Amino acid sequence: MKAARLSEPGGSLEIVDVEIPEPGPGEVRVKIEASGVCHTDLHLRRGDWKEVDGLVKRPLILGHEGIGVIDSIGADVNNRTVGERVGISFLRSSCGTCRRCKAGEENVCAAATTVGMSHDGCHAEYVVALADYVVPVPEGLTSEQAAPLCCAGVTVLGALKRAALSPGDTVAVFGIGGLGHLAVQSAKTMGARVVALDIDEAKLELASALGADEVLKVNDPDLVPRLMAMDLEAVVMTTTSHQAHSVAVATVSPGGKVLLLAVPGEPVPLSAVLAVFKGVALLGQAVGSRRDLIETFELAASGKLLCEVHTRPLEALPEVLDDLAEARVVGRVVLTP
């Protein structure tokens, strides 16, 4: 089968022919129909995250936003069927017994394993996953639309749920990319007033079309006072920009939340003084749980979430990652084997 294989973090990325994997006990094999490209793929290709290098499989098939049809079932699987269309997310497994798992926070389980990082991922014609961790895709939701929801969509929904928004709260979304354009829509489903921020006019136009109440350019000289006057209950960070993170802490309302969704390749300087004196909560979000993914799929199937999708062949992944690195992607790119 064809697969996009990375030799190691920061190593070579090639489209190669490899053996079709066989499912083991408790596993299913999924024939991939669509696989979303995430900034995590770019970070792994560049070797940005030295903190997790030891968790990365070598060599590694990238990808963790997979949609496809189960075509083979391993031993001891009785909850999935051949022909069933399912989604595969970054979370490959969790222990199921720790206090985080019992609280429904399996995505931050200390023993979690990952698709497209600790195990081979979805940028391939076939992938093997644990039967208990794939999620059925609703009828009426295309595979291309569903794929980005497995990471981008579930991440923003999980973060906004943790923010415990009330109808009428104002939320600012920094960066209207793959996560950001879905964050605008998810916040609107919760009754929030949404302010979208970016430097790219096309991305701001997309945010307006998706329901943003106001759009602002991040290079607006009056940006900070304008945001401070809005009583921001939450700021959603989907950009790695250091300046944007500083602005977020400076402009969120006292007692508000800064939701950290992007993962920069280097430490980000933040003002602890402002965070402490304003009582700001910094909430990191590591993808989401299976329950979060089910809810995300349901929102999309009901028409409340629409992903801006650009479809490319699997062989185009190196060029797509170059486009991501240069911020040339509006929405999300989905690969088709």
C-alpha positions as CSV (number, residue, x, y, z in Angstrom):
1,M,0.0,0.0,0.0
2,K,1.0,3.7,-0.4
3,A,1.9,5.5,2.8
4,A,3.5,8.8,3.8
5,R,6.4,7.7,6.0
6,L,8.7,9.9,8.1
7,S,12.1,8.4,9.0
8,E,12.3,10.2,12.3
9,P,11.3,13.6,13.8
10,G,13.0,16.1,11.5
11,G,14.0,13.4,9.1
12,S,13.0,12.5,5.6
13,L,9.4,12.3,4.4
14,E,8.6,9.9,1.5
15,I,5.7,8.3,-0.2
16,V,6.5,4.6,0.0
17,D,5.1,1.2,-0.7
18,V,4.7,-0.9,2.5
19,E,2.9,-4.1,3.5
20,I,-0.8,-3.8,4.2
21,P,-1.1,-4.2,8.0
22,E,-3.1,-7.0,9.6
23,P,-5.3,-6.3,12.6
24,G,-4.4,-8.0,15.9
25,P,-6.6,-8.9,18.8
26,G,-8.9,-6.0,19.6
27,E,-8.1,-4.2,16.4
28,V,-9.8,-3.3,13.1
29,R,-8.3,-2.5,9.8
30,V,-9.7,0.6,8.1
31,K,-9.5,1.3,4.4
32,I,-8.9,5.1,4.4
33,E,-11.2,7.3,2.3
34,A,-10.0,10.7,3.6
35,S,-7.1,11.8,5.9
36,G,-6.9,15.4,7.2
37,V,-3.5,17.2,7.4
38,C,-2.7,18.7,10.8
39,H,0.0,21.1,12.0
40,T,1.2,18.2,14.1
41,D,2.3,16.5,10.9
42,L,4.3,19.6,10.1
43,H,5.8,19.8,13.6
44,L,6.9,16.1,13.5
45,R,8.4,16.6,10.0
46,R,10.4,19.5,11.2
47,G,11.4,17.9,14.5
48,D,10.0,20.9,16.5
49,W,9.0,19.0,19.7
50,K,12.1,17.7,21.4
51,E,10.0,17.0,24.5
52,V,8.1,14.2,22.7
53,D,10.8,12.8,20.4
54,G,11.1,9.7,22.6
55,L,7.4,8.9,22.1
56,V,7.6,9.0,18.3
57,K,7.7,5.7,16.4
58,R,10.6,5.3,13.9
59,P,9.9,5.1,11.0
60,L,6.4,6.6,11.3
61,I,3.4,6.8,9.0
62,L,1.9,10.3,9.7
63,G,-1.7,11.3,10.0
64,H,-4.4,11.2,12.8
65,E,-7.6,12.5,11.1
66,G,-8.7,9.4,9.3
67,I,-12.1,8.4,7.9
68,G,-12.6,5.1,6.3
69,V,-14.4,1.7,6.1
70,I,-13.6,-1.3,8.2
71,D,-12.5,-4.1,5.9
72,S,-11.0,-6.6,8.4
73,I,-11.6,-7.4,12.1
74,G,-9.1,-9.0,14.5
75,A,-9.8,-11.5,17.2
76,D,-12.0,-10.6,20.2
77,V,-13.7,-7.7,18.4
78,N,-17.5,-7.8,18.8
79,N,-18.5,-4.1,18.8
80,R,-17.6,-3.2,15.1
81,T,-18.5,-4.7,11.8
82,V,-17.0,-5.0,8.4
83,G,-18.3,-2.2,6.1
84,E,-18.8,0.3,9.0
85,R,-17.5,3.8,8.3
86,V,-15.5,5.1,11.2
87,G,-13.3,8.0,12.3
88,I,-9.8,7.7,13.8
89,S,-8.4,10.4,16.0
90,F,-5.1,11.2,17.6
91,L,-6.1,9.2,20.7
92,R,-5.3,5.6,20.0
93,S,-5.8,4.3,23.5
94,S,-6.0,5.2,27.2
95,C,-5.8,3.1,30.4
96,G,-9.5,3.5,31.3
97,T,-8.8,3.2,35.0
98,C,-7.0,6.3,36.1
99,R,-8.9,9.3,37.6
100,R,-8.7,11.2,34.4
101,C,-10.2,8.4,32.4
102,K,-12.9,7.9,34.9
103,A,-13.7,11.6,34.8
104,G,-14.2,11.4,31.0
105,E,-10.8,13.0,30.3
106,E,-9.2,10.0,28.6
107,N,-7.4,12.4,26.2
108,V,-5.0,13.5,29.0
109,C,-4.4,10.0,30.4
110,A,-0.8,9.6,31.3
111,A,-0.7,6.2,29.6
112,A,-2.4,7.3,26.4
113,T,-1.0,6.2,23.1
114,T,-1.4,8.1,19.8
115,V,-2.2,7.6,16.2
116,G,0.4,9.2,13.8
117,M,2.9,9.6,16.6
118,S,3.5,6.5,18.8
119,H,1.7,4.3,16.3
120,D,1.4,4.4,12.5
121,G,-1.3,6.8,11.3
122,C,-3.8,7.5,8.6
123,H,-1.8,9.0,5.7
124,A,-1.9,5.7,3.9
125,E,-4.3,3.4,2.1
126,Y,-5.0,1.3,5.2
127,V,-4.5,1.8,9.0
128,V,-4.9,-0.5,12.0
129,A,-6.7,0.9,15.0
130,L,-8.2,-0.3,18.3
131,A,-11.9,-1.2,17.8
132,D,-12.9,0.5,21.1
133,Y,-11.4,3.8,20.0
134,V,-12.8,4.3,16.5
135,V,-16.1,6.3,16.3
136,P,-18.9,5.6,13.8
137,V,-19.5,8.4,11.3
138,P,-23.1,9.6,10.9
139,E,-24.9,9.2,7.6
140,G,-25.0,12.3,5.6
141,L,-21.6,13.5,6.7
142,T,-19.0,13.0,3.9
143,S,-15.6,11.5,4.6
144,E,-13.9,14.6,3.4
145,Q,-15.9,16.8,5.8
146,A,-15.6,14.4,8.7
147,A,-11.8,13.9,8.6
148,P,-10.7,17.3,10.0
149,L,-13.2,16.9,12.8
150,C,-11.2,14.0,14.2
151,C,-8.6,16.5,15.5
152,A,-9.3,20.1,14.6
153,G,-13.0,19.8,15.3
154,V,-12.8,17.8,18.5
155,T,-10.0,19.9,19.9
156,V,-11.9,23.2,19.7
157,L,-15.2,21.7,20.9
158,G,-13.4,20.0,23.9
159,A,-11.7,23.3,24.8
160,L,-14.8,25.4,24.6
161,K,-16.7,22.9,26.7
162,R,-14.1,23.2,29.4
163,A,-14.4,27.0,29.2
164,A,-18.0,26.6,30.4
165,L,-19.4,29.5,28.3
166,S,-22.7,31.1,28.9
167,P,-25.0,32.4,26.1
168,G,-24.0,35.9,25.3
169,D,-20.3,35.6,26.4
170,T,-17.8,37.1,24.0
171,V,-15.1,34.9,22.7
172,A,-12.1,35.9,20.6
173,V,-10.5,33.4,18.2
174,F,-6.9,34.2,17.2
175,G,-6.0,32.5,13.9
176,I,-8.7,31.5,11.4
177,G,-7.0,28.4,10.1
178,G,-7.9,24.7,10.3
179,L,-8.8,24.9,14.1
180,G,-9.9,28.6,14.1
181,H,-12.6,28.4,11.5
182,L,-14.2,25.5,13.4
183,A,-13.7,27.3,16.7
184,V,-15.8,30.2,15.3
185,Q,-18.7,27.8,14.5
186,S,-18.4,25.8,17.7
187,A,-18.5,28.9,19.9
188,K,-21.6,30.1,18.0
189,T,-23.4,26.8,18.7
190,M,-22.9,27.7,22.4
191,G,-24.6,31.1,22.0
192,A,-21.4,33.1,22.2
193,R,-20.6,36.4,20.5
194,V,-17.5,35.7,18.4
195,V,-14.7,38.0,17.4
196,A,-12.3,36.5,14.8
197,L,-8.7,37.7,14.4
198,D,-6.1,37.1,11.7
199,I,-3.8,39.0,9.3
200,D,-5.1,37.3,6.2
201,E,-8.1,39.0,4.5
202,A,-9.4,35.7,3.0
203,K,-9.4,34.0,6.3
204,L,-11.3,36.9,7.9
205,E,-13.9,36.7,5.0
206,L,-14.3,33.0,5.8
207,A,-14.8,33.8,9.5
208,S,-17.6,36.3,8.6
209,A,-19.2,33.8,6.3
210,L,-19.2,31.2,9.1
211,G,-21.0,33.5,11.6
212,A,-18.3,35.6,13.3
213,D,-19.9,38.7,14.7
214,E,-16.9,40.8,14.2
215,V,-13.5,40.4,12.5
216,L,-10.3,42.3,13.3
217,K,-6.8,42.3,11.7
218,V,-4.1,41.5,14.3
219,N,-2.0,44.3,13.0
220,D,-4.7,46.9,13.8
221,P,-2.8,49.6,15.9
222,D,-5.8,49.9,18.2
223,L,-6.2,46.1,18.6
224,V,-5.4,45.9,22.3
225,P,-7.8,48.7,23.6
226,R,-10.5,47.4,21.2
227,L,-10.3,43.9,22.6
228,M,-10.1,45.1,26.2
229,A,-13.4,47.0,25.8
230,M,-15.2,43.8,24.7
231,D,-15.3,41.9,28.1
232,L,-13.7,38.8,26.6
233,E,-14.7,35.7,28.6
234,A,-12.4,33.5,26.6
235,V,-9.7,33.8,24.0
236,V,-9.1,30.8,21.8
237,M,-5.4,30.5,20.6
238,T,-5.1,28.5,17.4
239,T,-1.9,30.3,16.3
240,T,1.6,29.8,17.5
241,S,2.4,33.5,17.3
242,H,4.2,34.7,20.5
243,Q,2.7,38.2,20.1
244,A,-0.8,36.8,19.8
245,H,-0.3,34.9,23.1
246,S,0.8,38.0,24.8
247,V,-2.1,40.0,23.5
248,A,-4.5,37.2,24.7
249,V,-3.4,37.4,28.3
250,A,-3.4,41.2,28.2
251,T,-6.9,41.5,26.8
252,V,-8.9,38.7,28.3
253,S,-11.2,39.9,31.0
254,P,-10.3,39.4,34.7
255,G,-11.2,35.9,35.6
256,G,-11.4,34.9,32.0
257,K,-9.8,31.9,30.2
258,V,-7.1,31.6,27.5
259,L,-7.6,28.4,25.7
260,L,-4.2,27.0,24.4
261,L,-4.8,24.9,21.3
262,A,-1.8,25.5,19.1
263,V,1.5,23.9,20.1
264,P,4.5,26.1,19.2
265,G,7.8,24.6,18.5
266,E,9.5,26.7,21.2
267,P,8.6,28.2,24.6
268,V,6.2,31.1,24.5
269,P,6.8,34.1,26.8
270,L,3.7,35.0,28.8
271,S,3.2,37.5,31.5
272,A,2.8,35.7,34.8
273,V,2.2,39.0,36.5
274,L,-0.9,39.8,34.3
275,A,-2.2,36.2,34.6
276,V,-1.9,36.2,38.4
277,F,-3.3,39.7,39.0
278,K,-6.2,39.2,36.5
279,G,-6.9,35.7,37.7
280,V,-6.6,34.3,34.2
281,A,-7.1,30.6,33.6
282,L,-4.7,29.1,31.1
283,L,-6.4,25.9,29.7
284,G,-4.4,23.6,27.5
285,Q,-6.4,21.2,25.3
286,A,-5.0,17.9,24.1
287,V,-7.4,16.9,21.3
288,G,-10.5,15.4,22.9
289,S,-12.3,12.3,24.2
290,R,-14.4,9.8,22.2
291,R,-17.5,11.5,23.7
292,D,-16.2,14.8,22.3
293,L,-15.7,13.3,18.9
294,I,-19.2,11.8,18.8
295,E,-20.7,15.3,19.7
296,T,-18.5,16.9,17.1
297,F,-19.7,14.5,14.4
298,E,-23.3,15.1,15.5
299,L,-22.9,18.9,15.2
300,A,-21.5,18.5,11.7
301,A,-24.2,16.1,10.6
302,S,-26.9,18.5,11.8
303,G,-25.3,21.3,9.7
304,K,-23.9,23.4,12.5
305,L,-20.3,22.7,11.6
306,L,-18.9,23.1,8.1
307,C,-15.2,22.5,7.3
308,E,-13.6,24.4,4.5
309,V,-11.9,21.5,2.8
310,H,-9.4,21.3,0.0
311,T,-8.8,17.8,-1.3
312,R,-5.4,16.6,-2.5
313,P,-3.9,13.2,-3.4
314,L,-1.8,11.4,-0.7
315,E,1.4,12.0,-2.8
316,A,1.0,15.8,-2.4
317,L,1.6,15.7,1.4
318,P,5.1,17.2,1.3
319,E,3.8,20.2,-0.7
320,V,0.8,20.5,1.6
321,L,3.1,20.7,4.6
322,D,5.2,23.4,2.9
323,D,1.9,25.3,2.3
324,L,1.0,25.0,6.0
325,A,4.4,26.2,7.0
326,E,3.9,29.3,4.9
327,A,0.3,29.9,6.1
328,R,-1.0,29.4,2.6
329,V,-3.9,27.1,3.6
330,V,-7.4,28.5,4.2
331,G,-9.4,25.9,6.1
332,R,-8.1,22.3,6.0
333,V,-6.4,20.0,3.5
334,V,-7.7,16.4,3.2
335,L,-5.7,13.7,1.5
336,T,-7.3,10.9,-0.5
337,P,-5.3,7.8,-1.1
